[in-house]
Amino acid sequence: MTLAELARALRAGELSPREAVERYLRRIEALDPVVNAYITVRAEEALAEADALLSHERGPLWGVPVAVKDVIDVAGTRTTAASRILADHVAAEDSHVVARLRQAGAVLLGKLNQHEFAYGALSTSPHFGPVSNPWSPERISGGSSGGNGAAVAAGLAAGTLGTDTAGSIRIPSCHCGATGLRPSSGRVSNRGVVPVAPTFDTVGPVARTAEDCALLLGAVAGHDPGDPSSLDEPVSPYGELLGGGVGELRVGVVTSLLEGAHPPVAAAVEEAVGVLGSLGAEVTPVEVPLLEQAGTIQQAMQFPEATAVHLERLRTRLPDYSSDVRARLLVGLFLPPGVEETGRRARAAARDEMRRLFERVDLLAAPTMPVLPPRIGSESVELDGRETLYRLALIPYNSPWSLVGAPVVSLPCGFVEGLPVGLALVGPPLGEATVLAAAHAYQQATDWHERRPALATRDEGRAAPR
């Protein structure tokens, strides 16, 4: 059962909030020892919240059990960021997005595992253990929102909220066969979220379908006067706009990213683009200006921003960081003066170029990731017949969109060697409604999002509704 289906069943009285929470808690107990998607499970608190809802108005997420990445504050629950440094930190109040989830009636199941401080794409924290991919537990789930992708794939939450700085929602959504949306920068408040690089940080949904993501986004999007980066722009009724289809959309296929991907991955994405064409979209090849430079531009800003966030801890707790995160944070200390400002000017140029591109097309389509997830413990993949660092392989497929603050959805579009492949649909800033409608149209015509890993069907009789 998808989040949207579960929400309808709850509002119709077909099951109670407590029954929904109990079924997910049983799944977590049975499956999470293998997956390791959760850092903290709020079992008693979630049951109490579910019972309290019986006297509340039935909002759009009334009684729906959800989970959030462990950089998002939930009052009275620890926010560890999968780090030793924050292992005992308990949030004093809810983040803005959690407060909005509660207003919509959602129940908070717990906090999800991730890459330490959300600064990496592996989700193999040495402090809380690696997140396993439910499709192949010896492989990574992706990151940094690895627990989100794994929890959705294994059915350990009806929906989740993650964060995305440079791909951290899209990558695990792709690798785990989930649907994940990075909203436009500023569309969702970051208040109460442990930052990576504030210019790029974005909270967004990871769930099974585009419809699920639309419901979650509708609950949390909107202006927050307490967050200076939050945009004061109207919020579209995303769920009501899903039926728009793709019949009049111009879809630009980023051919260089297709050509650079592992051939079977590219073939699956090409077939997905063909489905969009069969639904009436006008599909044309496009070149994206500054595509190759986008990663360098983003990192010119991201490295010093991330280091500034951690500067005091780097002085006092340096040995407590995992080696890869420590190395990235130290890079920011040694960049020449002026690099960040150069990056800001280059980013402005990239935004101008992207704005002009979106005068010719309504959406862009590309592979979410060019490769399959590596095995846990490996940081390299084979691409174009050569071993390359996994982190370097993913940058050209993710940074161009986060650099300019564009909304991007990753949705399942096939399998290679039994592992999911993701199609990325990119829209202009504040174009979430178009992106989600196109994703929904694709999912109405295909069933990739309905596929489930064998692990997720274990003990199905005791599981949450399908």
N, C-alpha and C positions, 0 to 999 in steps of 0.2 A: 504494500500500500504506500503510495506517495504521500508526501506531507499534505498536499492539497486534498487528496482523498481522505486522509485521516482527519483533517480539520473539518471536512463536511460530515464525516461519521460522528465526530464528537458533538458538533452543534446539533445534529439530528437526534442525539441521545442513544445512538447505537452502542456506545460504550462510554464509560466515565473517564474523566481525567486520571483518576487513580489507576484504573485498569490499564490505560495506555502507558502510564509511567511504569507500572509493575512489569509489563511485557518487555519494555526496553531494558529495565534493570536485569531481568532474567537473561536477556541476550548478552548484555555486557558481562554478566557473571560467567556465562558459558563460553563466550568467544574472545573477550578482550585479553585473557591471558596469552592468546596467540597473536593478536593484532597489536596490542599495546597502544590503542588510540587515545586512552584517557590517562591523564595525570591525576585528576581528582574526580571522584564520582560523588555527587551530592544526593545519595539515596534517601536518607531521612528527610532532608530539606525538600527534595523534589516531591516526595509523597505528601508532605505537609502543605506545600504550595498547591498541589493538585486538589487536595481536599478543600482548601480555602476558596478555590475557584467556584465551588458550587453556589456561592452566594454572590458571584460577580456577573456582570454583563458578559454575554458571549461574543467576544471580539473575533477578529479574523483568524487568530491563532489560539483560540480558547482551548486550553488543555493539551496543546501539542507539545510533546517533549523535544526540546532542542538542546544543543551543546555549543559551547563557544571555545575558541582557541585560547590557550592559556597566557595570552597577553591582554585579554579583555577582562576588566574588573567585574566581579560579582561580589556584592557586599557580603562580608563575613566568610568569604572563601579565599583561599590563598591564590595568588597570581604569581606563578614561579617563572614564567617565560622559559620553561625547561632549563633553568640555570641553577647552579649551586648558590649563586649570589642572592637570588630572590626565593630560595627554597622555602623559607618560613614567612614570607611576606603575605599578610592577610589584608585584602582590600577593605577600606572603611566604608565605601559606598559603591553603588552600581555605576558602571560606565553609562554614557548616554544611550548607547545601542541596547544594552541590557534593560535599562529602564523602559525603553520603547518596546522591547519584546514583551516585558511584563504588562505594559499597557494594552498590548494586543492579545494578552491572555496566555502567552507561552509559559511553559514550565522549564526551568533550567536543570538539566540532568547532570551537568558537570563541565569540566575544563579539559581541553584536548591537547594531546602531545604535539610537539613541533620541533623544528630546528631551534637550537638555543638562541634566545633573544630575537627569533624570527629572522636571523641573518645567515641564511644558507638554504639550500634546496634539497637536502638529504633527509632531514628529520631523524637523525641518528644521534640524539643527545647522549653523551656519555654519562649524564647525571640521572636520567629517567629512562634510558634505554631506547633503542630504535623502534620506529613505527614500521610494522610489516605491511606489505601490500596484500590485501585479502585475495587477490587473484593469483599471487605467487609469493608466499610468505618469506621466501629467502631474498626477495627484492625490496627495494625502497618503495615508499608510498609517494615520494616527491616532497617538496617543501616550499616554503617553510610550514605551510598549513597541512602537514602530512597527516595529523590526526583527524582533520576534517574529512579529507578524501577517503581515508580508511574507514572512519566511522560510518560514512554514507554507504560505501560499498558493502560493508559487513552488516548494515542494518542496525547500528548501535545508537542511532538518533534519527528522528524524522527529518531533521534539517540542522544546519550548523551555520555559524558565522566564523569566518576566518579573516585574515588580513593579507594584503598584497602590496608590496613595495616595488618589486621588479619581477613578478611572476608567481608569487607565493600562494595565490588561490588557483590560478590556471594550471600550474604544473601538477599538483596532486589531483586535481579534478581530472586531468588528462590521464594520468597513470593509473588512477583507481576507477575509471569509468563513471565518474560523477559529472554533474553539471555545475559549473561554478562561474560566478560573475564578479569580475573586478569592475565596480562602478566608476564613473567619472570622478576625478579628484575633486573633493569638496562636496560630493553628493551626500555622503554619510559622515556624521561626526566622528572624530577620533578622540574625543575627550574620554579619559578613563582607559586609554589603551597604551600599553608600553610602546614607545616609538622605536622605529629603526631610523628612518630618515624622513622627517616631517613633511618635506616637500612632496614626497611620493606615496606616503602611507595611505592606505585605503581599506576600510572595512567592507566586506561583502559576503554574500551567501554561497554556500556549497550544499547542494541537495541532489535529489535524483533527477529532477526535471526543470525545464525552464519555467513552468507554471509554479513550481515550488519556490524557485528563486525570485519570481515576481512577487509572491506573497511575502517572503522574508524582506525583500528590498522595500516593498510598500510599507512594512511595519517600521523600518529603521531609518529610511531616507528622510531628509529634510534639514532645514536650517537649525543650527544650535548656536545661540548667542554666546555660549561659553567656549566655543571653539573658533578661533580667528580664521581658520582655514575653511570653515563651513560656508557653503554657498547659500545665499538667500535667494533661491529660485524655486518656483512652483514645482511640486512633486506630481508627476503623472500618475493616473490610476493604472499601474502597470498590469495588474491582473485583468482589468477590463479591456486592455488594448492588445491582448495576446492574439485575437482573431484576425489581425490585420493581414497575415500571410506575407508572401514575398512576391506576389504577382506583378507589382509595379516597381520593384526594387532593382537598382543597378548594383550588382555585386562585382567588385574588383578583386580578382584572384592575384595574390602576390606570388608571381611565378618564380622569383629568385628563391623564396623560402621553400616552395615545393621542390625545386630542383636541388636544393641543398639538403633535403631530408633523406633519411634511409628509404630506399625505393619502395619497399612494401608499405611504409607509413604514407609516403606521398601518394601511392596508388589508392589507398583507402580514403584519403582526403579528396583526391580528384573525383572519386566516385560520389562522395558526399556533395561536392560542388555540383556534380551532374544532377543530383536529386533536386537541389535548389533551382537549377535551370528547368527541370521538368515540371516544377511547381509554378513556373512563369517568370522567374527572375531573369533579368538580362545579365549574363555573365561575360565579363571581358577581362583579359590579362592587364595588369597594371604594374608599374614600378613605383616604389615608395621612396621619395627623396630622403637622403641621409640615413637610409636603413642600416648600412654598414657602420655608420658613425654613432648610431643612437646609443649603443651600450657604453661607449667611451664617454659620451656626453653625460649620460645619467650617472656614471660612476664618478665623474669629475665633481658632481654635486653630492652624490650619495655618500662617498667615503668620508669627506670632512663633516657632513651632517651627522652621520652615525657616530663618528669619533667624539664629536661635541657632546652627544647625549651621554656617552659613557666615560667622559674624561675623568671625573672624580673617582669612579670605580677603577679605572685603569691605573690610577696612582696608588690605590689602596688594596685592590683585589685582583691584580693581574694574573696570578697563578690559578685563580679559580675559574677563569674562562677556558672553554675547550680550545684546542690548538687552532682550529680553522677560524673560529670567530675572533679569537685574539689576534691572529695574523691580519684579518681584514680590518679590524679596528685600529691596529697600529699603522696600517698604510696611511690612514687619514692624518697621522701626525707628521708624516714626512713628505706630503705633497707640497710642491712649491707654492708660495703666495700667489694669489690671483687665479689659481686653477678653478676654484668654485665659481668665481665671477665669470670666467670664460665659459664655463659650463652653462651658466644662466643665460648668457647671450646666445650661445648655440642652441639652447632649448627654445628660446623665443623664435629663432629662425626655423627650427623644426616644426614648431606649432604653426607658423605661417604657411610652411610648405604643406602640412597636413590639412590645413583649412582649405587650401586651394584644391588638394586632391579630392576632398569631400564635396567639392562643387561638381565633380564629374561622376562620383559614385555615392551610393547611400551606405554601403557596407564594404568592408574588406574581408576576404577569406584567406586563411592560411592554416598550415598545421599548427596546433598548439605547441607541440614538441616534435623535434626531428628524429628522436630516438626512443627506444624502449627504456624502461627504468633499469639501472644497473643493479647488481646484487649488493646486498648490504655488506659494507666493508670495502667496496670498490668505488673509486671516484672517477673512473674513466669509462668511456664507451667507444665502440667502433663506429666511425662515420666516414663514408667515402673511402673505405678500405684502410683507414688509419686510426690508431688509438688517439683519442682526444679527451681532454678533461670534460667531464659531464657539465661542470659549471660553465665552461666556455661554449659548449654546444648549445646551451639553452638561451644565452644572452640575445642573439639576433632574433629569436622567436618571441621574446617577451618585452625587452627594453623599448623597442620602437613605440609601443602602445602606452606603456606606463610613463615614458618620457613626456608625452604630450597630454597625459591625463585623460586618455580616451577610455570609454567603456568597452570591455571585452568579455565575451562569454566563451567558455570552453565546453563542448558537449561531445559525448561519445559518438564516434562515427565508424567504428569497425574494430577488428582485432587482428593482431599480428603475433604469431607464436603464442596464442592464448592470452595475450595482454592487450588492454584497451588502447585505442588510438583516439586522439582528440582533434576536433575541428574548432578553430578559433574564428569567431565572427566579431569584427571590430567596427564600432560606430564612431561618429563624431562626438565631441564632448556634450554630455547631457542627452545623448541618443540612446539611453537604456531601453526605452520603450520599443524602438525599432529593432535593436539587437535581440531583445527577448522575444518579440513577435516572430522574427525570422527563425530563432532557435526552436520556438514552439511549433512552427509550421514544419520544420524538418523532423521534429520528434513525432508529430502526428503522422508523418509519412514513413517513418522507420521505427525499428524496435530495439536499436542498440542500447538505449537507456534503460530498457527493461531487463537486460541480461544481468545475471547475478553470479558472483563467484560461488564455487561449490561450498566453500567454507561458510558462506552466509546462509545456506539452506540447512545446516546442521540443526538438529533439535527444532525443526520447523513447527512442530506442534506446540512448543512452548514459546514461540517467537512472537514478536510484534506483528501485527497484520501486514500481509504482503501488499 
